[in-house]
Amino acid sequence: MASKFDYDLFVIGGGSGGVRAARMAAGTGARVAIVESYRYGGTCVIRGCVPKKLFSYAAHYHEDFEDAAGFGWAVGAARFDWTRLMANKDAEIARLEGIYERLLNDAGVEIHRGHGRLLDAHRVEVETGDASPDRVLGAETILIATGAAPSYPPGHGWEHAISSNEVFELESLPERAVVYGGGYIAVEFASIFNGLGVQVTEIYRGPQILRGFDDDVRNSLAAEMVKKGIRLRVETTIDHIEKTASGLALRLSDGETIETDLVLAATGRRPNTGNLGLGAAGVAIDEAGAVVVDAFSCTNQKNIYALGDVTNRIALTPVAIAEAMAFVDTVYRGTPRAMDHADVPSAVFSHPTVSTVGLTEHQAREAGAEIDIYRSGFRPLRHTLTGRDERAMMKLIVDRPSQKIVGAHMVGADAPEIIQGIAVAIKAGATKQVFDATVGIHPTAAEEFVTLREPVPEPGRKAAE
């Protein structure tokens, strides 16, 4: 019998989660369409994870050139070209965007360009914004995957600041920059600017950067960033921004006024739920504006689903992709399942990098668990010849009764590459005895995770150096 709808599935949002859901659903034989108002690939590909890491690579080279001397290399005067980096970044992002669209086409997904807005629980209006007429399309199932966008703090003068969106379009590199915020985006861009030779001040209202991360991670990273020349101001806010003849003047909460050429607001992101017609479709949102969903990513309307950052669960690209796969299994493959949000590993591409999986020490203690803490701080082998005063930190949190590893945290070079493997072990329920029985790869930093033998004494614990 012919369906009364134009499509079986209509996806609003062409980021990683929406594209994966559309492709996989089409692979089951469903008639699928997708709409995107900006560029296919979403925040991660176009103006997030991928270009950010390319910038992070670029920012590392100034230390690499300096460090080369300790290994016998004579490196001439290095010159950085921001314009060339931007052009190469743009070319790579355009290539990836083309891949995303090709994958959708190959899967048989019908691609729309414009703003998708719900008219009711089954109809989507596609507003093209150009001379072509808007279209109203019907779908049995609708998936909202519109992600999130940067938000600016309240106060005067923030129209002179930029967000993490605009930073990827800067025509020139500033001499001075202020990064406002203490989350992963803030510390990443503070590190990037610093590595590219910019005089950086990072200002954060809280007592320490990276709120929500393990305290040893927070303190270790802050110390290393300060060593690299970043001026870190905590428990401070920007009360006023004024444009001047020479740049921007910032009045701080402690009464000080500082001047800079650029202010990057990195104070959080908000779900993209504005002008989506959620009210017309009867879709519930929470106080933060996020779409409310159950464990299967279903909203309060049984045929409307949502996934990724717009649901404000765990705002990570791989999580959105995993939620998309669970959605397809549930709706189109007859194998309902909820995405498991426990023990999701994450990384911060600061300098040095941070990576973590599982519980923080505070979370474990707050839950009333009996735990042992294993921690090590050391100077990486590389820097015994460079002379650089950079230290790595590694930490394991062990549930004492079961001996299961419930948390792993690292600050140091290649932390994300190392923690990815540790995350597999934690997901599999590995115990401390399994780690102890594992032979380390020598000489590596990673081997430290399997050679930690003595827990940190309590109370007044001290790091095992």
N, C-alpha and C positions, 0 to 999 in steps of 0.2 A: 504494500500500500504506500502511495506517495506521501511524503511528510508534508505537513502544512507549513513547515518552516523552510527558510532559505538554506539554513545550515544546521548540522547537528551540534556544532560547537562554534561559538564566536569568542575569540580571545581579544581582550582589550589590553594592549601593552606588548611591545615587541622587544622586551629585554630577554635576558637569559632564561628566566623561568617561563615566560609566555611563549617564547619561540620553541623551547623544548616540549612544552605541553602540546602546542599546535602540531609540531612535527610528529610526535609519537602518537597522538590521537588520530592523525590522518593515516598513519601507518596501519591502524586497525580497520580502515575502511570508512571511517567517519568523514562526513563532509565538513571541512574546517575552513574558517576565515580568521584573519588576524588584522588588527588595525594598530598603527603606531603614529603618533603625532610628531615625533622628532626624527630619529634615525634608528634603524634596526640594529640591535645589539645592546641597547639599553645603557644604563649608567656604567656598568662594569666595563664594557667594551669601549664605549665612546668617550666617556669622561669620568672614569673611575679606576678600577683595579688595574687595567692593562696600561693605559698611558701613565698612571701614577708610578707603576713599577718601572716603566721605561725611564721616567724622570729619575727614579731612585738609582737605577743603574748609572745614569749619567753623573749623578751627584757623588757617586763613590770614587770616581776616577781621580779626583784631586788628591785623595789620600793614597790611592794606589801609586800615583806618580811619586809622591813623597816617600812612600815605603820602599819603592824599588831600590833606592840607594843602599839600604841595609843588606840587599841581596846582590850587590855588585853592579847594579845597572846605573849608568849615567844618563839621566833623562833631561833633555833640553827644556827650555821654557815652554810650558803648556799654555795654550790659548783656547778658551771656551767660546763656542759660537752658538748662542741661543737660537738664532734664526735657523741654523742647520738642524738643530735638535727638533725644533717645532715642525719643520718640513718633513723630516724623516718620521716623526711621530704621526703626523697627519696621513702620510702615505700608508703606514702600517694599519692605522685605524680604518682607513677607507678600504683596505684589502680585507680586513676582518668583517666589516659591514657587508661587503659583497658576498663573503662566504655565508653569512647568516641568511641573506636573502636567497642565495642559491639553494641552500639547504631547505628553505621553506618551499621554494618552487619545485624542487625535486621531489618533495614529499606530497605535492599536490595541494598545498595550502593556498587559498586565495588571499593575496596581499592587498590591503587597503592602506592608503596614506591619508591621515587626517585625525581629527579628534573624535574618539568614540564616546558617546553619551547614552546612557540608558533612558529609554522612554517608559518602559515598564519592565516586568520580569522576563520578557522574551524579545523585546525589540530594542535595537541599537541604532541610533542616528549617527552616521559618519559625516562630520562637518569637515569639508575639505579645505576651507579657507581660501580657495581660489575661484576661478571662473566656473569650474565644473560644479554641477548641482550636488547638494547634500543628498545622501541616500538613507533610507530606513530599511533595515534588514532584520529578519527574524531568525532566532536560533532556539533550539530546544534547550541547550545548556549554554551558559555564559560564564566565562572565566575572567576575573579581574586580576591583572598582573601589571599594574601601572607604577609600581615601585615607590620611591620616596624622593624628596628634593631637599636641598639645603634650606635651612631656616636662619633668619637673622635675629639677633637679640633685640629687646626693646631699647629705646633710647634715641638720642639725637645724633644725626650725622651718619647713620649706617648706609645711606645711599652712596657714600663715598667709598665704601668697602666692596670687596668682591667675595664670591663664594668659591667652593671647590669646583664649580662648573666653569667659571670664567678664568680660573688660573691656567687652564689648558689652552687658552686663547690669547694669552698675554703677548703683546707685540715686542716687548723688550723686558729684560730682567732688571728689577729694581736694585738700587744699591743698598737700601734699607727696607726691611719688612717686619711687620708685627703680625703674628699669628695669634688669634684670639680663640681660646678653647684648650681643652686638655684631653680630648679623646684621640682615637687612633688617627683620624684625618689631620688633626692639628699637629700631633707629634711627627707624622710622616712629612707634612709639608714644611714644618720647621726644619727637619733634617735635610730635606731636598734643597731648600733655599740656602741653608748653611753650607752644604756641600758644594753648591755652585758659586760660593763666594759672597753671598748676600749677608749683610749684618742683620742678625735675626734676634728679635725679642718675642718670646712666647708668654702670653698673659693668660692666666686661668684663675677663675674665681674660687676654686676649691683648694684644699690644703696640699694636694699632690696630683700630678697628672695621671691619666689612665684610670679614672674611677671605675670600680668594678673588677679590675684586675687584681691579682695577688699583690700584697703590699711589698714583698721583696722584689717583684718585677717592677713595680712603680718606682721604688726608691733606686733600684739599680739603673734603670733607664734614665731617670732624671739626672743622676750623677754623671753618667756617660755623656749625655747631651750637653751638660754644663762644661765638661772637659773639652768638648769640641768647639766651644765658643758661643753657644746659644745662651742668651740671657733669659733666664727663667724667672718669671714673676708669678708667684702663687698667692692665693687669698687676695686677689686684686681684680677689679673690674674696670672696663672702659666706660666712663660716664658720658663722654662727649667727643665727637670727631668733627674737626673743622678743617676745611680746605684752605691752604695758605699759598702764597706765591712760590714757596719752595717745596711744597708737598702737603702733608697732612699733620695736623697737631692733635694729639690725643690727651685729653684730661683724664687722669686715673683717679680711682676711688681714694687713694692716699694723698691726693692733692698735687701730685707730680704731673707735669706736662712733658710729653716726649714728642719728638718729631720723627716722621717716617715717610717713605715714599709710597707704601702700599700697606693696606690692612686686609688680611684674609680672615673672614668670619668662618670659624669652624666650630660652631656651638650646637650642632645637632642637625638632624634631618626630620622631616615630617612626611607622613604618608600622602601620596598623591591621590586624594579623594575629592578634591574640589572640582566642581562642574562635571561630575561623572553621572549625575542623575540618580544617585543612590537612593535619595528620598522617594523619587517617583517609582522606583522599583521595590521600595520597602526594605532595602538592605540596611541593616544596623551597623553603626560605627561607634567606637568608644570615645572617651574624653579626649584622646590624643588624635582623633580623626582617623584611626585605623579601622579597617574592615574587620568586624568580629566574625571569627570562624570557629568551627569545632575541630576535633583532632583530624578529620578527613578533609580539612580546608573548605568545608561547606558553610555558607552563610545561613542566616535565618530563613532565606528563601531557598527551597530545596533544589532548585535547578541552577542556582548561582553560586559559584565558587570563587575563592580568592587565594592567592599565594604570593610569597616573596615579601619584599619590604613593605608593601601596602598593608600587610596584616600586622606589622610591628612585632613579629615573634623574634626570630634571630635574623638580623639584617646582613646576610652573607650570600653571595652569589651561589656557591655550591648548595646551600640550604634551599634556595628557591628552585634550583634544578631538581634536587631530591624531592621537594614537595610536588613539583610538576610530574615526576615519575609516579609518585604515590597517587596523584589525582588521576592519571591515565589508567593505572591499574584498577583503581576503584570504580571509575565511571565507564571505561571502555573495554577492560579486559576481564571483568567479572571476578577480580581478586581484590576485594576491598582491603586496604591497609592504610594505617596512619604513618606519616613520616616520623621517625624516631629523632627527637630533638635533644636527646641526652648525649653528653660527651662529644659535642661538636668542636673540632679543633679550629683555631683561628690564628691569624698572624697579623702583626703590625710591622709594616716596612719602614720603620724608623731606622736611624743609624746609631747604634747597632739594632738589628732586628729583634723582635719579640715574637714568641709563639707560645701557645698554651692550649691545654686540653683538660677537661674535667674540672674538679672543684678547686677553688682557691682555699688557702688555709683558713681564712675567715669563714667561708661558707661551710667548710667541714666542721669547724668548732661550733658555729651557730646552730648546726643541725644536731649537736650533741654527740658527735662521733668521737670515739677514742682513736687518736691518730698518732702516727710517728712522722716526723719531718726529717727528710734527708736533703741536705743543701750543700752546694759547693760553689765557691767563687775562685776564679783563677785567671791568670794571664795567658791567653792563647799562645801556642807555640810560635805562630807567625810573628808576634810582636816581641819575641825575645831578640829578634834581629832588627826590627824596625825601630825599636825604642819607644814605640807609642804606648802610652799609659791607658790601655783599654782592657777592661776585665769582663769576663763572661760570668753569668750566674745560671746555675741549674738547680732545680728543686723537684723533689718527689714528695707527694702526700700519700701516706699509706694508712689504710684502715687497719688498726691494730688487731682486732679479733680475727678478721678474715685474711689479713695480709694482702688484700687486693690494692693495687695502685689506683687511687681515685683522682689523682691530679698530677700533672706534669707541667712545668713552666721553665722557660729559658729566655735569657737575654744574651745575645751574642751572634756572631757571624753564622749564617746558615741555619738559624733557629727554626724557620718554617720547614726547611727540608728535613731537619732532624725530628721535629715533633710530629710530622706526618706519619712516620713509622711508629713512633711511640703511641700515637692515637690508635693505630690498629691493635696494638697490644692491650691498651686500656679497654677498647671496645670488646675485645675477646675475653676480658676478665683476668688478665695476667696478674700474678702475685709478685711480691717482692722477691720471693725465692726463684721465680722464673727469670727475673732480671738478674739476680745474683748468679744463676747458672749459665747465663748467656755470656759467651766470650766476646770481649770488646775488640774493636778494630783499632789497631794502634799504628801510629799516633794520630788520633782524631779527638775532637772535642766531644763527639757523640758517645765515645766509650765511657765518659764520666757517668752517664746514666746507668750503666751496668756495673760500675765499680764503687758506687756509694755504699759503704758498709756500716757506718755508725750513725744512728739517728742523732739529730741535734738535741742536746740536753735541755730539759725543762726544769724549772722556769729560767728565765734569763738566758735563753738559748743563744749560742754563738755559731756563726757560720763555720763549717769545716773548710779551712783554706788549703 
